[in-house]
Amino acid sequence: MWKERDFPFKEAYLQSLSGERKGDRPEEVEYLRRYLKSSKWGIITDNPLKFKIFKNTLSIFGIDRVVQLNVPTDAFDLLQMPALGKALAGSKISDCELLLARGRLGLPGSGALTVLVNSCGDIVSAVTSPPHVVHGFSLETALFLDTFRLLSRLGLKPLHKGITEKTKTVYSAYTLLDVARKISERKAEPLKRFKGEKLLIVGGYLNGFFIGEFLKGNFREVYLYDVEQTVLELSPFPVPDKNVEFDLILDLTGFGGAPAVSGNVAGFKGKVVVSEDPSGSGKFKTEKRPDYFLKLKGEKGKTSGTMTLTVNTVREISREVEEFEGVLYAIPNLFFAESLLFGLKSGRAFLDVMEFPALTVSVKRGGVFHIKEKLKELLDEKVQEIEFELERV
């Protein structure tokens, strides 16, 4: 299949030469999805447990043509990239069209790489994860999470049979991070009145990861500061200089967070300071004295926090989707991810959990696509009900 059009190298190369190439194209990603589902896979491992986990995880995505390639892998640790060496070795000894391997990324202590290559040795997908001493997961959990991410990053969606032959398990197309991002977009709406050269966001978790994206069109430079190093490691924005005055400081640290008064937040100087009021249906007294408060309208959550609203939204969708015909039950895939970020001090482990589908629904066969559409519609409806406003202090 891969060879039938010299796809994707020739076309992509010619596009680059002509200046037309602006990144991966939808038809290329779609081709890869079809290729992954129709191909024979070889798992390079001499460990029966690892093969079982790989095989079962792949089956969740509808990939069933999977065989074990029993290659002694210890010697590959002498290579610069052991995991890739294993995958390439597998392409030499089998008729499999795709080869999947997992091993050390590079130097001892560098963590793991799970990599998928085709029979020509071209990399199709890959993900990295921290050393076990950092993420603390069992072998089974780590393998499952990385294989799941390896396929999800190409847009493959999990779908598998239920407990009985008369049921199916359906996953939402969106993750917990997707829900949080949509809520952050709603928070950004009243803030678009502000414009300037420099914006500083104080408080990266959870809204701070996203809100800069929705405001960067109003500011030439966007910075983010957080007292937690693991949060800064996930930030897409540079760390600020305390000697600079910012046109706007957006304080998202919430209840018990950074001290904020007009002109100053956590030692940073700003012409205008906006602090998020932590209150929702619950009232949380704050000592902050900014120029404006960003307030949650109504009582959509006990606090205004993005994680609070994300959890509430997913729970509400779960309850409502259970009322639809053909649904047996719905499970919100909620986990106290903060413990991984602030306790375990692992940003990667936090993302592993937050990048899972937000809901899992058990349905009678025949209603799968109906439920998928309804899950998306419910999310859009719930997010539109969340509104914020600015209040001058």
VENTA-V189038 format. One record per residue. N is the residue number from 1. RES is the residue in three letters. SS is DSSP state (@ for helix, = for strand, . for the rest). D_LAST is the distance of its C-alpha to the last C-alpha in Angstrom with 1 decimal. Layout:
N & RES & SS & D_LAST
N & RES & SS & D_LAST
This chain:
1 & MET & . & 64.5
2 & TRP & @ & 62.7
3 & LYS & @ & 65.6
4 & GLU & @ & 66.2
5 & ARG & @ & 64.0
6 & ASP & . & 63.5
7 & PHE & . & 60.0
8 & PRO & . & 57.4
9 & PHE & @ & 58.5
10 & LYS & @ & 60.6
11 & GLU & @ & 58.3
12 & ALA & @ & 55.2
13 & TYR & @ & 57.2
14 & LEU & @ & 58.3
15 & GLN & @ & 54.8
16 & SER & @ & 53.7
17 & LEU & @ & 56.7
18 & SER & @ & 55.8
19 & GLY & . & 52.1
20 & GLU & . & 51.2
21 & ARG & . & 49.9
22 & LYS & . & 46.1
23 & GLY & . & 46.0
24 & ASP & . & 47.4
25 & ARG & . & 48.3
26 & PRO & @ & 47.9
27 & GLU & @ & 51.7
28 & GLU & @ & 52.2
29 & VAL & @ & 49.9
30 & GLU & @ & 51.5
31 & TYR & @ & 54.9
32 & LEU & @ & 54.0
33 & ARG & @ & 52.9
34 & ARG & @ & 56.2
35 & TYR & @ & 58.0
36 & LEU & @ & 56.5
37 & LYS & @ & 57.4
38 & SER & @ & 60.9
39 & SER & . & 62.0
40 & LYS & . & 63.8
41 & TRP & = & 61.8
42 & GLY & = & 63.2
43 & ILE & = & 61.4
44 & ILE & = & 62.6
45 & THR & . & 62.8
46 & ASP & . & 65.6
47 & ASN & . & 63.3
48 & PRO & @ & 63.9
49 & LEU & @ & 60.6
50 & LYS & @ & 58.6
51 & PHE & @ & 60.6
52 & LYS & @ & 59.9
53 & ILE & @ & 56.1
54 & PHE & @ & 56.2
55 & LYS & @ & 58.4
56 & ASN & @ & 56.5
57 & THR & @ & 53.2
58 & LEU & @ & 54.7
59 & SER & @ & 56.2
60 & ILE & @ & 52.7
61 & PHE & . & 52.3
62 & GLY & . & 55.7
63 & ILE & . & 57.5
64 & ASP & . & 60.8
65 & ARG & . & 63.4
66 & VAL & = & 62.8
67 & VAL & = & 65.4
68 & GLN & = & 65.4
69 & LEU & = & 66.8
70 & ASN & . & 68.1
71 & VAL & . & 67.8
72 & PRO & . & 67.9
73 & THR & . & 64.6
74 & ASP & @ & 64.7
75 & ALA & @ & 66.2
76 & PHE & @ & 63.3
77 & ASP & @ & 61.1
78 & LEU & @ & 63.1
79 & LEU & . & 61.5
80 & GLN & . & 58.4
81 & MET & . & 56.7
82 & PRO & @ & 58.5
83 & ALA & @ & 56.9
84 & LEU & @ & 57.7
85 & GLY & @ & 61.2
86 & LYS & @ & 61.8
87 & ALA & @ & 60.7
88 & LEU & @ & 62.9
89 & ALA & @ & 65.8
90 & GLY & @ & 65.5
91 & SER & @ & 66.0
92 & LYS & @ & 69.4
93 & ILE & . & 70.9
94 & SER & . & 69.9
95 & ASP & . & 69.8
96 & CYS & . & 66.2
97 & GLU & . & 64.0
98 & LEU & = & 60.9
99 & LEU & = & 60.7
100 & LEU & = & 57.9
101 & ALA & = & 57.7
102 & ARG & = & 55.4
103 & GLY & = & 55.7
104 & ARG & = & 54.4
105 & LEU & . & 52.2
106 & GLY & . & 53.9
107 & LEU & . & 54.3
108 & PRO & . & 54.5
109 & GLY & . & 51.0
110 & SER & . & 49.5
111 & GLY & . & 49.0
112 & ALA & = & 50.4
113 & LEU & = & 51.0
114 & THR & = & 51.9
115 & VAL & = & 53.6
116 & LEU & = & 55.3
117 & VAL & = & 58.0
118 & ASN & = & 60.5
119 & SER & . & 64.3
120 & CYS & . & 64.1
121 & GLY & . & 61.6
122 & ASP & . & 58.6
123 & ILE & = & 55.3
124 & VAL & = & 53.8
125 & SER & = & 50.8
126 & ALA & = & 49.7
127 & VAL & = & 47.0
128 & THR & = & 46.5
129 & SER & = & 45.3
130 & PRO & . & 44.8
131 & PRO & . & 47.7
132 & HIS & @ & 48.4
133 & VAL & @ & 47.4
134 & VAL & @ & 43.9
135 & HIS & @ & 43.3
136 & GLY & . & 45.6
137 & PHE & . & 46.6
138 & SER & . & 50.2
139 & LEU & @ & 52.5
140 & GLU & @ & 52.4
141 & THR & @ & 48.6
142 & ALA & @ & 48.3
143 & LEU & @ & 51.1
144 & PHE & @ & 49.6
145 & LEU & @ & 46.1
146 & ASP & @ & 47.4
147 & THR & @ & 49.9
148 & PHE & @ & 47.3
149 & ARG & @ & 45.0
150 & LEU & @ & 48.0
151 & LEU & @ & 48.6
152 & SER & @ & 45.1
153 & ARG & . & 44.2
154 & LEU & . & 46.8
155 & GLY & . & 45.4
156 & LEU & . & 48.0
157 & LYS & . & 46.9
158 & PRO & . & 48.4
159 & LEU & = & 50.4
160 & HIS & = & 53.2
161 & LYS & = & 55.3
162 & GLY & . & 54.3
163 & ILE & . & 56.1
164 & THR & . & 58.9
165 & GLU & . & 60.4
166 & LYS & . & 58.9
167 & THR & = & 55.2
168 & LYS & = & 53.0
169 & THR & = & 49.9
170 & VAL & = & 47.1
171 & TYR & = & 44.1
172 & SER & . & 40.9
173 & ALA & . & 40.7
174 & TYR & . & 37.2
175 & THR & = & 36.1
176 & LEU & @ & 33.2
177 & LEU & @ & 31.8
178 & ASP & @ & 32.2
179 & VAL & @ & 30.2
180 & ALA & @ & 27.4
181 & ARG & @ & 27.5
182 & LYS & @ & 27.2
183 & ILE & @ & 24.2
184 & SER & @ & 22.6
185 & GLU & @ & 23.4
186 & ARG & @ & 21.5
187 & LYS & @ & 18.4
188 & ALA & @ & 18.9
189 & GLU & @ & 19.1
190 & PRO & @ & 15.5
191 & LEU & @ & 15.3
192 & LYS & @ & 18.3
193 & ARG & @ & 16.6
194 & PHE & . & 16.2
195 & LYS & . & 19.5
196 & GLY & = & 21.0
197 & GLU & = & 23.6
198 & LYS & = & 22.3
199 & LEU & = & 20.1
200 & LEU & = & 19.8
201 & ILE & = & 19.4
202 & VAL & = & 19.1
203 & GLY & . & 20.7
204 & GLY & . & 23.7
205 & TYR & . & 24.5
206 & LEU & . & 24.7
207 & ASN & . & 22.3
208 & GLY & @ & 22.3
209 & PHE & @ & 26.0
210 & PHE & @ & 25.5
211 & ILE & @ & 22.2
212 & GLY & @ & 23.3
213 & GLU & @ & 26.2
214 & PHE & @ & 24.2
215 & LEU & @ & 22.1
216 & LYS & @ & 24.9
217 & GLY & @ & 26.0
218 & ASN & @ & 22.9
219 & PHE & = & 23.5
220 & ARG & = & 26.7
221 & GLU & = & 26.2
222 & VAL & = & 24.5
223 & TYR & = & 24.5
224 & LEU & = & 23.9
225 & TYR & = & 23.7
226 & ASP & . & 24.4
227 & VAL & . & 26.0
228 & GLU & . & 28.7
229 & GLN & @ & 31.5
230 & THR & @ & 32.7
231 & VAL & @ & 29.4
232 & LEU & @ & 29.7
233 & GLU & @ & 33.2
234 & LEU & @ & 32.1
235 & SER & . & 29.5
236 & PRO & . & 30.6
237 & PHE & . & 28.6
238 & PRO & = & 29.5
239 & VAL & . & 28.0
240 & PRO & . & 25.9
241 & ASP & . & 26.9
242 & LYS & . & 24.8
243 & ASN & . & 26.0
244 & VAL & . & 24.3
245 & GLU & = & 21.0
246 & PHE & = & 19.4
247 & ASP & = & 17.8
248 & LEU & = & 15.5
249 & ILE & = & 15.1
250 & LEU & = & 14.6
251 & ASP & = & 14.4
252 & LEU & . & 16.4
253 & THR & . & 17.8
254 & GLY & . & 16.3
255 & PHE & . & 17.3
256 & GLY & . & 18.9
257 & GLY & . & 18.3
258 & ALA & . & 17.6
259 & PRO & . & 15.6
260 & ALA & = & 12.4
261 & VAL & = & 10.6
262 & SER & . & 9.5
263 & GLY & . & 13.0
264 & ASN & = & 14.7
265 & VAL & = & 15.5
266 & ALA & . & 18.8
267 & GLY & . & 20.2
268 & PHE & = & 19.5
269 & LYS & = & 18.0
270 & GLY & = & 15.8
271 & LYS & = & 14.7
272 & VAL & = & 11.7
273 & VAL & = & 10.4
274 & VAL & = & 9.7
275 & SER & = & 10.3
276 & GLU & = & 12.2
277 & ASP & . & 11.4
278 & PRO & . & 15.1
279 & SER & = & 15.4
280 & GLY & . & 17.8
281 & SER & . & 20.3
282 & GLY & . & 20.1
283 & LYS & . & 17.2
284 & PHE & . & 16.5
285 & LYS & . & 14.5
286 & THR & . & 12.7
287 & GLU & . & 12.4
288 & LYS & . & 10.2
289 & ARG & = & 7.4
290 & PRO & . & 6.8
291 & ASP & . & 5.5
292 & TYR & = & 5.3
293 & PHE & = & 6.9
294 & LEU & = & 10.5
295 & LYS & = & 11.7
296 & LEU & = & 15.4
297 & LYS & . & 16.4
298 & GLY & . & 19.2
299 & GLU & . & 21.1
300 & LYS & . & 23.0
301 & GLY & . & 22.7
302 & LYS & . & 22.1
303 & THR & = & 19.6
304 & SER & . & 17.9
305 & GLY & . & 20.2
306 & THR & @ & 22.6
307 & MET & @ & 25.6
308 & THR & @ & 24.8
309 & LEU & @ & 24.5
310 & THR & @ & 27.6
311 & VAL & @ & 29.6
312 & ASN & @ & 28.7
313 & THR & @ & 29.6
314 & VAL & @ & 32.9
315 & ARG & @ & 33.8
316 & GLU & @ & 33.2
317 & ILE & @ & 35.4
318 & SER & @ & 38.0
319 & ARG & @ & 38.3
320 & GLU & @ & 38.5
321 & VAL & @ & 41.0
322 & GLU & . & 43.3
323 & GLU & . & 43.9
324 & PHE & . & 45.5
325 & GLU & . & 49.3
326 & GLY & . & 51.0
327 & VAL & = & 48.2
328 & LEU & = & 49.4
329 & TYR & = & 46.2
330 & ALA & = & 43.0
331 & ILE & = & 41.6
332 & PRO & = & 38.1
333 & ASN & . & 38.7
334 & LEU & . & 36.0
335 & PHE & . & 36.4
336 & PHE & . & 34.1
337 & ALA & . & 33.8
338 & GLU & @ & 31.3
339 & SER & @ & 34.3
340 & LEU & @ & 36.0
341 & LEU & @ & 33.2
342 & PHE & @ & 32.1
343 & GLY & @ & 35.3
344 & LEU & . & 38.1
345 & LYS & . & 36.1
346 & SER & . & 37.5
347 & GLY & @ & 35.4
348 & ARG & @ & 38.6
349 & ALA & @ & 39.2
350 & PHE & @ & 35.6
351 & LEU & @ & 36.2
352 & ASP & @ & 39.6
353 & VAL & @ & 38.2
354 & MET & @ & 35.2
355 & GLU & . & 37.5
356 & PHE & . & 39.7
357 & PRO & = & 39.8
358 & ALA & . & 37.0
359 & LEU & = & 39.6
360 & THR & = & 43.3
361 & VAL & = & 45.1
362 & SER & = & 48.7
363 & VAL & = & 50.4
364 & LYS & = & 53.9
365 & ARG & . & 55.6
366 & GLY & . & 55.1
367 & GLY & . & 51.5
368 & VAL & @ & 50.0
369 & PHE & @ & 48.8
370 & HIS & @ & 47.5
371 & ILE & @ & 45.3
372 & LYS & @ & 44.0
373 & GLU & @ & 42.8
374 & LYS & @ & 41.2
375 & LEU & @ & 39.3
376 & LYS & @ & 37.7
377 & GLU & @ & 37.0
378 & LEU & @ & 35.3
379 & LEU & @ & 33.1
380 & ASP & @ & 32.0
381 & GLU & @ & 31.4
382 & LYS & @ & 29.4
383 & VAL & @ & 27.1
384 & GLN & @ & 26.5
385 & GLU & . & 25.2
386 & ILE & . & 22.3
387 & GLU & . & 19.2
388 & PHE & = & 15.7
389 & GLU & = & 12.7
390 & LEU & = & 9.5
391 & GLU & = & 6.3
392 & ARG & = & 3.8
393 & VAL & . & 0.0
